[in-house]
């Protein structure tokens, strides 16, 4: 994935394609060797060379333009294998559909039906794969794309996409790891924002369910569960079934209910959106403020007409906020979207404090910019 393109899926949406041809390439191992500077080389199956493996030189000249070498330490072989597989999908340049971003994407807020338009892009990718004799396994998506820039997909997008995927024989997987468990306020699950009748085939969840403790789980429809059971394969997980993790998860669910944190996220999130909206009228750098509940993105821009990402300014704001003991970071292909995803106990006073600090930092930054412009104009 090229993070420099606005059409990047930005690691939040994957269309998984499986080979129709049996053989070693369908489950071939991924090998890597480590050397100075990180991963030296990889072997993976290439769509262009279906009958053999193609070496991929990871660091150095072999990388796409603008992308540097990367590596990671994993806590288990299972995690390492999953991450390596994801990287190989990226390195092999799998077909992509644009992120359903109505602020920066190809179909924006003035489009008559952006949900159908973006879903048609997924249909195009499905058709392209089928023309090459391949099948569709699954469509993976965060219910609200986070890394992509705190995106709110247009209503109706998921049902349209799910229709295309299911007709092609695949399943729809909703990732609720960052946005589930009442964070969006209106609903317990963020995928419900797409309509009460929409039900994914598989839902993944984690992070919030453990409140810092490592626990995650997967839920499926009965049809998916029965299909898996019919294969005769027994599921095994190194970390599965931990009674301690399950006890933590149950305790978190009790707190969410007793302290009414879903309703709290709705009211505080709405208040925070209102305060940020007032700042937008004051500071031109605030291009778009989008969100629901305690999932909010503030898109910083250099120019309203072009919507050019204000990446450097966003980094400056994050640094200044840190000096004020407020920790947040940026996301999006341009790394210019301030992401507000605080703990669900975040209060009205917390919201007032954060926005007041943001206002002061933006005001100071704008004054410094004006001073520099004045100096340049002087003879």
N, C-alpha and C positions, 0 to 999 in steps of 0.2 A: 504494500500500500504506500502510495506517495502522499505523505502528510502535507505536501505543499499544494495539493490540488483540492479545491472545494468539493469536488465530487468524490473525495476519499471516503471510504467506509469507516476510516479512522478506528479500526479494531472493534467496532461495536456491532457490525452487521456482517455476517458471513453467509454466503450461499454455498452449501456443501454439495459437491458433485462427486458421484462415485463411478468408477469404471464399469462398463458393461462386460468387459472381457475378463474372464478368470485368469489367474496366473500370478507369478511372484510379484508383479508390480502392484497388485491390489493391496498387499500387506507388507510390502518390502520394508526392512528396517532402515532407520535413519542413523547414519554413523557420523560421528564428529571426532575430531582430534583437537586437543588444546595445545596452544603454544603461546609464545610471547605476544601480548597484545590482544588475547582473547581467542575466540574460535577461529581456527585456521581454515578449515574446509568442511564441507558437508556433502553428503550424497543424498539425493532424493529423486523420486519419480518425476519425470518431466512430461507434461501433456503432449509436447511436440515429439517426444521420443518414447512411445508407449511400451516398447519392448526391452528397454534397458535403463540403467541409471545414469544420470548426468552429474558430474561434479560441479558444485557451486562454490566459488571462491568467495568467502564471506568478507574479510577485511580488504582494504586497498582498492585498486582500480576496478575490481569486479562488482562493486556496489553501484546501485543506481545513483544518479546525480543527486547531491544534496543529502544522501543518507550515509551515515558513518557506521563503523563496526559496532556490534553490540553483543552482550552476553549477559548471563544471569546465573546466580546461584540458586539452587532449588532445594527444598527440604525433603524431597522424596523422588524416587525414580519415576513415580506416576506423574508428578508435576512436571518433571523434566521432559518426559515423553510427550505430554500434552502440549507443552510450550514449543517443543521442537516441531511437532506436526503443524502447529499454527504458523510458525515461521516459514516452513516449507511451502505452505499454501500461498503465503505472501511472495516468497522468492520466485515461485513458478508463475507469477502474474495471472492469477485466477481472474475470470471475468468479474466485473464489478458493476453494481448499480449505485446511483448517487444517493447520498444520505438525504432523507426527507426533510431538508432544511428550507423552510419558506422564507428565511431572511437572506441567505447567501446562495442557496442552490439554484438549479436551472428553472425551477417552478416556484415562484415567490408568492408573496401575500396577495398580489393582484391577479393571480391565476384563478380562473373560474372553478377549477376542481383539482387542486394540487394532490389530493390523496390518490385519485385515479391516475393522474399523470406520473407520479412517482412509482406507483404500483406497476404501471405499464413498463417501466424500466426493468423491474424484476422479471416481468413476463418475457421481456426481450432476452435477458440473460438465460432464462430457462430454455427458451427456444433455441438459442445459440448452442447450448450444451446438448440438447436433443438432436440437433442437426449433425453433431459430431459423434452420434451414437452413444451418448452418455446419459446417465440417469441422475435424478435429483434425490438426494438423501434428506436434506433439511435446510431450513432457513433459520439462522440464529439472529436475534436482535435484542438489544436492551429495550425494555418497554419505553424508556426515555433515554436516548443516547447521551451518555455522559462525556466520555472522552471526545466525542465528536463536537462538543461545544454546548452542552446543556440544551439539547434539541427537544422541542415538543412536536412530535409527528402530527400532521393534520389528521383530524378525526376521520375514521373510515379507512385509513391507510392499511392497518394490520388486517382487517377482514378481507380487503381486496387482495393483498399479498398472499394471505393464507389460502384463498381460493385458487390462485395460480399454482402455488406450491403443492397443494393437496391433489389437484387435478394431474399434476406431473408425478404423483406417487410419493411425495415427500411429506415431512411433518414440520409444523411451526413450533419453534422453541423460543419462549419469552424469558429473558434474563432479568430477574427482579432483585439481583444481589445488591445493587446500590439504591434502588428506588422503592422496594417493597416494604411491607409491614407498616403501612399507614403514613409513610413519609409524604405522599402527595395530598393527604388530607381528605380529599373528596372520596377516596376509595382506599381499601386496604391494599389492593394491588394496582400498580400503575397501568397495567394492560387494560384495566376496566375503563380507563379514560377513552378507549377506542369503541366503547359501546358495551352495555350490560350483556348483550347476547354473544359477544366474542369470547371464545374460550381457546387458549393455545393447546397444542397437543402435549407439550412438555413445558414445565416451569422450573427454572433453577433459582435457588435462593441461598443467601449466606450473609456474612458480615453482620447485618442488623440483628439477625436471629440469635447471635451469640454475644452481642454488645462488647466485642473485643476478644471473646473466646473463639478459638478456631472451630467452627461448626458450620456445616452447609447441608443442604438436602435437595432432592429432585422429586417433583411430583409429576405424574403423568395421568392421562385419561385411562379409563379401564381398557379401552381398545389397544392402546400402546402397551400397557402392562401385560395383557393377554398375549399379544403378538410376541413380546420378548420371552414370556414363559414358554410359549410353544416351541421356541428354538431348542429347548433343552439345555441351554447354557446357564450355569449358575453364576450370578453376579458376585464378585469379590472385590473388596476395597480394604486396603491396609488400615485405614482409619475408621472404617464403617462400624456402626453400632456401639460407639463409646457411651456407656451409661452416664459418665460425667458430662459429656457434651450435650446429651439429650436432656439432662437435668437443667443445665444452663439455659438451653433453648426454651424449655417450659417456663422457667422463672422469668425470662425476658417477656414471653407472651403474657404472663400474669401481670407484669408491670405495665405493659402497653395497655392492657384492658383496665386495670385499676386506676391508673393515672390519666386515663383518657387521652393518650398521647396523639392519637390520630386526629381527634377534634382540635387538640392543641396545635398540631402542625398546620391545620387548615386556617385557624384564626391568626396565629402569629405569622404564617407565610403570607396571608393576604395583607396584613399590616406592613410587613417588610416590602412587599411589592408596591404598596401605596407610597411608602417613604422613598423608595428608589425611583418611582415614577416622578415624584416631585423634583428629584435631583436631575432627571433627564432634561427637564425644561430649563435648568440652570447651567448644565455643563454639556456642550455640544459633543464632547468625546463619547458620551453615552449613546451608542447607536441603537441598541435594542435591549429591552429588558423583558425577559421571558421566563415563565416558570409556573409551577403549581405547587401549593403547599410549601414545604421546606426543600424544594428543588428549584433553584433559581440561577439563571445565567445572565450576566451583564456584559454585553458585547461592546468592546471599546473600538472606536473607529477613528481614522485620521480625517476622513471626509465623508459627509453624508451622501453625496452623489455617487461616489465610487464604492463606499463602504469598505475601504481599504483597512485591513486589520491594524490596530495600533499596538503592535507587539511590544515595542520598547516601553511605551507608556504603561502598558499592563504590568510589565515586570517591575517598573518603578513603583507603581501603586502597591503591588504585593509586598515589595521591600519596605515601603513606608508603613504599611499596615502592621508588618511584623514588628517594627520599632514601637508600635503602639500595643503590642501584645495581642494582636489579632492575626490569626493564621488562616489564610486561604491561598488558593493557587489558581492557575489558569488552565484552560483546556481549549479544544478546537484545533483545526488544522493550522491556524495562525497563532496559536497560543495567546490569544487576546481576549478570551472570555473569562471573566471573573466568575468562579463557581461558588455559589452559596449552598452548602449542604451541611448545615450545622447539626449537632446532636438534637434529638427531638424534644429535649427539655429547654431548648433555646427560648428565651423569654421576650416579652415586649420591650423591656428595658435593654436587653441585649441588642435587639434590633435597632433601637434608637441610638445606642452607643456606636454601633458599627457604621450606621449611615452618617452620623455626625462626624466620625473620623474620616470616612470616605470623602465627605463634602469638603472638609478642611484640607485634605491632601490634594484633591483635584483643584481647589481654588489656588493653593500655593503653587502647584505645577503650572497652571495657566498664567499666573502672574510672572513666573520665571520665564515662560515662553515669550510673553509680551515684552519683557525687559530685553531679551536677546534680540527680538525683532526691532526694537527701538534703537539698540546699539548698532545694528546693521544699517539702519537708515541714516544714521548720523554721518556727516562728511568726515 
